[in-house]
Amino acid sequence: MWIIVAVIFGIIEAFTLGLTTIWFAAGALVAMISALINLPFIVQILIFLISAGVFLYYTRPIAKEYLKIGATKTNVNSIIGKIGIVTKKILPYNTGQVKVSGQIWTAKSIDDKEIDENLEIKVVRVEEVKLIVKKIS
């Protein structure tokens, strides 16, 4: 029975790809070992729940960090250091727009100073979906 439970959790994990049910599949395999040594069913269930919880608590953070589950990979940081042009004036303590590598971005001045349209800028960093830029002299 436990091998069927492990397979079911494995199939669910294959469809979700979020490291959510694989720990229960591992717990089912541990419970299967307890069934092979003829432990009572209630003990098998407790072993299943405890081992799945232990696997979940101790190994999920490591696996999540190593596999980068839930992190969308982008190359937005490759835009840092690129030169662009202001397409909509950047006002002090406010945002404007710049065009960098053919794309329009919301931008803010690194020193909160005004940068007029058609001036060249350099991307210093990216904060969320906004470029932090400085005017090129």
DAPESUL-V940581 format. One record per residue. N is the residue number from 1. RES is the residue in one letter. PSI is psi in whole degrees, 0 to 359 (999 if undefined). BURIAL is b if it has 24 or more other C-alpha atoms within 12 Angstrom, else e. D_FIRST is the distance of its C-alpha to the first C-alpha in Angstrom with 1 decimal. Layout:
N/RES/PSI/BURIAL/D_FIRST
N/RES/PSI/BURIAL/D_FIRST
This chain:
1/M/319/e/0.0
2/W/329/b/3.8
3/I/325/e/5.5
4/I/318/e/5.3
5/V/317/b/6.5
6/A/318/b/8.8
7/V/318/e/10.1
8/I/313/e/10.8
9/F/325/b/12.7
10/G/320/b/14.3
11/I/317/e/15.6
12/I/318/e/16.9
13/E/322/e/18.6
14/A/327/e/20.2
15/F/331/e/21.8
16/T/325/e/23.0
17/L/37/e/24.2
18/G/15/e/24.9
19/L/52/b/22.7
20/T/319/b/21.0
21/T/354/b/17.2
22/I/330/b/17.0
23/W/327/b/17.1
24/F/328/b/13.9
25/A/318/b/12.2
26/A/320/b/13.9
27/G/323/b/12.9
28/A/324/b/9.1
29/L/322/b/10.2
30/V/318/b/12.2
31/A/326/b/9.7
32/M/320/b/7.8
33/I/320/e/11.3
34/S/328/b/11.8
35/A/325/e/9.1
36/L/333/e/11.0
37/I/17/e/14.1
38/N/41/e/13.1
39/L/153/e/13.8
40/P/152/e/13.6
41/F/320/e/10.9
42/I/324/e/13.7
43/V/322/e/14.4
44/Q/317/b/11.0
45/I/317/b/11.5
46/L/318/e/15.1
47/I/318/b/14.3
48/F/309/b/12.2
49/L/316/e/15.2
50/I/314/e/17.9
51/S/321/b/16.8
52/A/318/b/16.4
53/G/318/b/19.8
54/V/315/e/21.4
55/F/315/b/20.4
56/L/313/b/21.7
57/Y/317/e/24.8
58/Y/330/e/25.9
59/T/337/e/25.0
60/R/314/b/25.2
61/P/323/e/29.1
62/I/313/e/29.5
63/A/321/e/27.5
64/K/318/e/29.2
65/E/316/e/32.6
66/Y/319/e/32.0
67/L/352/e/30.6
68/K/45/e/32.9
69/I/132/e/30.2
70/G/354/e/32.1
71/A/125/e/35.5
72/T/122/e/37.5
73/K/126/e/39.4
74/T/170/e/43.1
75/N/31/e/46.3
76/V/329/e/48.3
77/N/346/e/49.5
78/S/347/e/51.2
79/I/343/b/53.8
80/I/131/e/55.1
81/G/349/e/58.5
82/K/157/b/59.2
83/I/141/b/62.5
84/G/189/b/62.7
85/I/143/b/65.1
86/V/126/b/65.3
87/T/339/b/65.1
88/K/124/e/65.4
89/K/132/b/67.4
90/I/118/b/65.4
91/L/157/e/67.0
92/P/133/e/67.2
93/Y/27/e/64.1
94/N/183/e/62.6
95/T/164/b/61.0
96/G/204/b/62.2
97/Q/147/b/61.0
98/V/157/b/61.2
99/K/120/b/60.5
100/V/128/b/58.8
101/S/39/e/57.7
102/G/3/e/58.3
103/Q/145/e/56.1
104/I/132/e/57.3
105/W/151/b/56.0
106/T/139/b/56.8
107/A/154/b/58.6
108/K/145/b/60.2
109/S/139/b/63.0
110/I/329/b/62.1
111/D/16/e/65.3
112/D/36/e/65.2
113/K/162/e/68.4
114/E/139/b/69.4
115/I/119/b/68.9
116/D/162/b/70.8
117/E/153/e/69.6
118/N/7/e/70.0
119/L/149/b/70.0
120/E/143/b/67.7
121/I/165/b/64.9
122/K/135/b/62.5
123/V/124/b/58.9
124/V/315/b/58.4
125/R/173/e/54.8
126/V/129/b/52.1
127/E/110/e/51.1
128/E/251/e/48.2
129/V/21/e/49.8
130/K/137/b/53.4
131/L/139/b/55.5
132/I/120/b/57.8
133/V/162/b/60.9
134/K/149/b/64.4
135/K/138/b/67.6
136/I/127/e/69.0
137/S/999/e/72.6
